[in-house]
Amino acid sequence: MLTVNCMWCNCCYFFIFTSEGLCTKDGFCNLKKSLFSAVFGLSALCRVFLFLCSHSRPKKKKQRTMWVEIIVGFVIYKLFRRFFYDDDVLDMEGSDSSVLFSVADRLKKLYGANVYVGLRIPDADTASRQSIDMVLLTKQELVVVSVKNFSGILTIGGDGSWLCEKSDKRKAERHPDPVEEARKQASILESYLEQRGVALPEGYICCKVILPNPKLCTIPADGFPSEVITHDQWIQLKPEAKSTLSSWVKSAFRSGKKDMLESVNQNLDFVLSSAPIWDRLELKGNKYVLGEFQEFKGKEEDVEALRHIRRSKVGRVVIQKTSMFGLAPSRLQVLYRLRDYRSEGASELEWKEETVRSSTEIIFQPENGSKVRKFKLSSVSSMLLSA
């Protein structure tokens, strides 16, 4: 009878119930029989292996067994990571897209204003689309916000480019001047708004560059343009009072201008809400990916069931689980709503649904990504498609 007690083996059982994405408020709802089988199988193999090791060496060498336990435990941990988590989801940890939405959420709370993320504004001069991280719309002004998630030591070169040095890289990364890029984006956005019938008062549109990464050091700290908001300044922002604003907030986002006419503000909201955007994937764990949806991949019958989900017809997709207690084959409920091209005020269209295997994948091309990514539907919460 095996009596070897392995700390790592016992932790395997605890790992299942505490791993993110495996155990939620619904308890066992997200577990499957295959997961139990895998854990019990790996644990049994581990116990047998350690039993043989402990009985094949003298007692004075028990210390070596401890190292064996550590190594085996590490291997099991790696196997769990590969088995339970989608690699592409892991790659998105701390991604620039997730940082964008984190910054946007904070701006909403600080200013109680509308923030439009991931815009793709047509540029008439180049016959292409200009990506804009986000636009902040207040009653006082319209702010084009560029978010740079740089880390390391940041300086400005003699030619105006930004140099970012990292300890793990021998050569400094060189980036085009983000402030100049943001100014260009503001100019393109202003032209686009004029084409759509919204003429802005002179000086109402401006730009800011936010550096939210706490692992970034700017040298010299005060040597960057006034449009740049460093991490230290970013964390000092406080929710504004209705009657008063801190002096720094005034200098960062306000210019003491008169409130924009309400009608102009409403027109801006309508135009920006309907402007072209990147497709958006929301993953489990509040992670986001901006880019272009390509297609679904999986079993033929599942792909056929989802054939109606195309950007020309569908604007939003929501993924829900349908399995109970992990005992039934894992299936996912895909809810989607058709685009409503009717006049404003018409009743909303009903949600449609399809049930497919959780192994079905979304093929997605991330913004500025060098390769296409695959995301299992089980790792996706929702998808927003641009028209």
Secondary structure, 3 states (H helix, E strand, C coil): CCCCCCHHHHHHHHHHHHCCCCCECCEHHHCCHHHHHHHHHHHHHHHHHHHHHHHCCCHHHHHHHHHHHHHHHHHHHHHHHHHHCCHHHHHCCCCHHHHHHHHHHHHHHHHCCEEEEEEEEEECCCCEEEEEEEEEECCCCEEEEEECCCCEEEEECCCCCEEEECCCCCCCEEECCHHHHHHHHHHHHHHHHHHCCCCCCCCCEEEEEECCCCCEEECCCCCCCCCEECHHHHHHCCCCCCCCCCHHHHHHHCCCCCCCCHHHHHHHHHHHHCCCECEEEEECCCEEEEEEEEEEECCHHHHHHCCCCCCCCEEEEEEEECCCCCCCCCEEEEEEEECCCCCCCCCCCCCEEEEEECCCEEEEEECCCCCCEEEEHHHEEEEECCC
